[in-house]
Structure formats: structure tokens, C-alpha cells
């Protein structure tokens, strides 16, 4: 397989890391910019929403631009967004910086997937796409502990300085090693959405959305939860996040292994059930840190164990639209992150952060229902794909 796929994976990792890198230091941002914790959480919500919806629009606007040049332009805009975050004097400016980073980042992820699928032979195409998406998933897992460690040591702007430096290296890598790739007619966004007429697909995508929403209801606010419910200091919070990140990365690999050995359906159902039990149990483990860590490791491992199984399930359910389903699943994931962080902020504002695990668990229950409905649904709709250049997204 072409080694440049790994360069594109690094780019997707850098882009994806910005989304949640601020999650572990929301309290620092809130204090420095004089806003509430819930309002600081909107920096994640807005980013995720923009990330989920911007790509189709930007792809339509830029559909005639050569892909290497467009990727370099996107990276420059992404760089400017993070530089603006570093120098932001107020919450409003930081919010604008997040929007710029999210819009350019969403386009860059799609471009990385497109370029990866173009530079490999057909038999490696699915694997190349999967590797690029692993960069995104890995960044979402590792972004928080990286941001937390840098933020606590050097201030909340330090993580954005790191992203700025990594973006500069990404620009150099793409410029030096990627070849020119001419744009191809894209599938209209309407045709992509029509694939959701297939009930198996629709409820599978809903499962991802609800699962991530439940997860982020707590995870986006894990720092205040650890400080209030367990009384941990900044040093211990960093250790907890590091443990969480390692477990979550391992969970992605375990999820893929389980799906290969036992099948995608049993893996998805089992992961959702055990994940739901673990998140419901968390508030009842805070009296003993070792017990909390055991349950948290289970929660963190399963938080990303569902992703490879769900993507395999989507490919099996609709092989002729597999690329579309992976793209839609990425959007569903980010909508879930946005919705979960929003709900988590509302819970904190109107109740207590100690209620976030219970509320998140309720979404996981609904996700289980959506998964079961998807797997038992027989309705299948074959959607004709059109690639008219004039109206294609």
C-alpha cells in the first residue's frame, strides 16, 4: 500500500485533535475568559456542528479545484484558525477561531479520504479509507489528554500552539510528497441522504449518533466531574485522562477483533449494553478511586470499540454505497459529539455535573433500541447514484 496514506492519516489526526483538545481544560478557558463552564462547553458543540455540516457545502464550492492545491489551501486556513485561537482575547474571538478550524478541518478530512482512495490500487482502497478514519478516531481519543497535560502545564493556549506547529509540518509534508489529483464528479448530497431511506442504514447511523451523544454528555465534562465528584487535583486528572486515552485506543483494536471473530451484530449489541452499564455505574464508584478507575477503563475501552464494528456493519448492509455510509457515519459521530456536549452543558447549568453520567446513560439505552431495530429491519432500498457535475456536492 502507498506509504503516503500514512501522511494523510497524520493530517487527519492533526485536524481531528482540535475538536476535543479543549475538553480537558474547559475550566481553565472558562476562568480566563470569564464565562460559565456550560458556555465554555459550547466551544466543543459549535465546532462539532460545523464539522458535521460544512464538508458537503465546501466540497460543492471547491469541486473544480485540483485536490493537492485545495488541501494545501485548507491547511493554511486551518492554520490561521488555530493561530487566532492562540491569540484570542475574548470568548467571541475564540468561538470564531473554532468555527474557522472546524469548517476547514471538515473539508480536510474528506480530502484526505478522497486522496487516499486515489493513490492506492483498488484492492487497498477500503483499507486506506479505514486507516485515514483511524487518524480521526485516534485524535478524538488522544486530543483531551494531550490538551489537558499541556493546558495545566503552560496554560489553555498551549494546545493550540502545538496544533499550529503540527499543521505547519503537515503543510510541508503534503507539499513535498503528495502528487496532483484532479477532482472527480462527486455524488450529490441529496443522493447521499436518500440512502437513509434504507431503515437498516438510518437506524445504524442513529445508533452512532446516540451512542456518541451519551458518551460526550459525560466525557466532555469529565474534568469538572473528576474534580467535584472525586476531589482530584490537576495532576491526578491528567493521569486519569492518560489512562482513559490508552484504554480507548486499545478499545478500538479490541472492537475490530471482536467484530471479526464474533460478527458485527453481536459485537455492537454487547458493546452498547456493557458500555451503558459502565456509564450508569460511574456515579456509584466515586467513593473509591481504584473502583472508579476499573469502571472508567471499561467505559473508555468500549467508547471506541463500537466504531470498527459499526463501520463494518454499514459496509455489509449497503456495499454499493459503502463510501457514502462511512462519510455519513463520520457526520453522525460529530453530530453526536455536538449534541452530547450541548446536553452535558445544560445538565451542568441546571443540575449538577454528577448527573451527567445518568443522562448520558439514557441516550445509550435509546442507542441500543436503534441498533436492535436496524438489525431486525428487513427494509432495503437500492439508491441509484448520480454524479451530475452541475449539482454534485
FENNOR-V715095 format. One record per backbone hydrogen bond with DSSP energy under -0.5 kcal/mol. CO is the residue of the C=O (numbers start at 0). NH is the residue of the N-H. Records with the same first field share a line. If there is no record, write none. Layout:
# FENNOR-V715095
CO = NH + NH
This chain:
# FENNOR-V715095
1 = 4
2 = 5 + 6
3 = 7
4 = 8
5 = 9
6 = 10
7 = 11
8 = 12
9 = 13
10 = 14
11 = 15
12 = 16
13 = 17
14 = 17
15 = 18 + 19
16 = 20
19 = 22
21 = 24
22 = 25
24 = 28
25 = 29
26 = 30
27 = 31
28 = 32
29 = 33 + 34
35 = 39
36 = 40
37 = 41
38 = 41
39 = 42
40 = 43 + 44
41 = 45
42 = 46
43 = 47
44 = 48
45 = 49
46 = 50
47 = 51
48 = 52
49 = 53
50 = 54
52 = 56
53 = 57
54 = 58
55 = 59
56 = 60
57 = 61
59 = 62
61 = 64
65 = 69
66 = 70
67 = 71
68 = 72
69 = 73
70 = 74
71 = 75
72 = 76
73 = 77
74 = 78
75 = 79
76 = 80
77 = 81
78 = 82
79 = 83
80 = 84
81 = 85
82 = 86
83 = 87
84 = 87
89 = 93
90 = 94
91 = 95
92 = 96
93 = 97
94 = 98
95 = 99
96 = 100
97 = 101
98 = 102
99 = 103
100 = 104
101 = 105
102 = 106
103 = 107
104 = 108
105 = 109
106 = 110
107 = 111
108 = 112
109 = 113
110 = 114
111 = 115
112 = 116
113 = 117
114 = 118
115 = 119
120 = 123
121 = 124
123 = 127
124 = 128
125 = 129
126 = 130
127 = 131
128 = 132
129 = 133
130 = 134
131 = 134 + 135
132 = 136
133 = 137
134 = 138
135 = 139
136 = 140
137 = 141
138 = 142
140 = 144
141 = 145
142 = 146
143 = 147
144 = 148
145 = 149
146 = 150
147 = 151
148 = 152
149 = 153
150 = 154
154 = 157
156 = 159 + 160
157 = 161
158 = 162
159 = 163
160 = 164
161 = 165
162 = 166
163 = 167
164 = 168
165 = 169
166 = 170
167 = 171
168 = 172
169 = 173
170 = 174
171 = 175
172 = 176
173 = 177
180 = 66
187 = 191
188 = 192
189 = 193
190 = 194
191 = 194
192 = 195
193 = 196
194 = 197
196 = 198
197 = 201
198 = 202
199 = 203
200 = 204
201 = 205
202 = 206
203 = 207
204 = 208
205 = 209
206 = 210
207 = 211
208 = 212
209 = 213
210 = 214
211 = 215
212 = 216
213 = 217
214 = 217 + 218
215 = 219
217 = 220
218 = 221
220 = 224
221 = 225
222 = 226
223 = 227
224 = 228 + 229
225 = 229 + 231
232 = 236
233 = 237
234 = 238
235 = 239
236 = 240
237 = 241
238 = 242
239 = 243
240 = 244
241 = 245
242 = 246
243 = 247
244 = 248
245 = 249
246 = 250
247 = 251
248 = 252
249 = 253
250 = 254
251 = 255
252 = 256
253 = 257
254 = 258
255 = 259
256 = 260
257 = 261 + 262
258 = 262
262 = 266
263 = 267
264 = 268
265 = 269
266 = 270
267 = 271
268 = 272
269 = 273
270 = 274
271 = 275
272 = 276
273 = 277
274 = 278
275 = 279
276 = 280
277 = 281
280 = 283
281 = 284
284 = 287 + 291
287 = 291
288 = 292
289 = 293
290 = 294
291 = 295
292 = 296
293 = 297
294 = 298
295 = 299
296 = 300
297 = 301
298 = 302
299 = 303
300 = 303 + 304
301 = 305
303 = 306 + 307
304 = 308
305 = 309
306 = 310
307 = 311
308 = 312
309 = 313
310 = 314
311 = 315
312 = 316
313 = 317
317 = 320
318 = 321
320 = 324
321 = 325
322 = 326
323 = 327
324 = 328
325 = 329
326 = 330
327 = 331
328 = 332
329 = 333
330 = 334
331 = 335
332 = 336
333 = 337
334 = 338
335 = 339
336 = 340
337 = 341
338 = 342
339 = 343
340 = 344
341 = 345
342 = 346
343 = 347
344 = 348
345 = 349
346 = 350
351 = 354
352 = 355
354 = 358
355 = 359
356 = 360
357 = 361
358 = 362
359 = 363
360 = 364
361 = 365
362 = 366
363 = 367
364 = 368
365 = 369
366 = 370
367 = 371
368 = 372
369 = 373
370 = 374
371 = 375
372 = 376
378 = 199
380 = 382
381 = 383
385 = 187
387 = 390 + 391
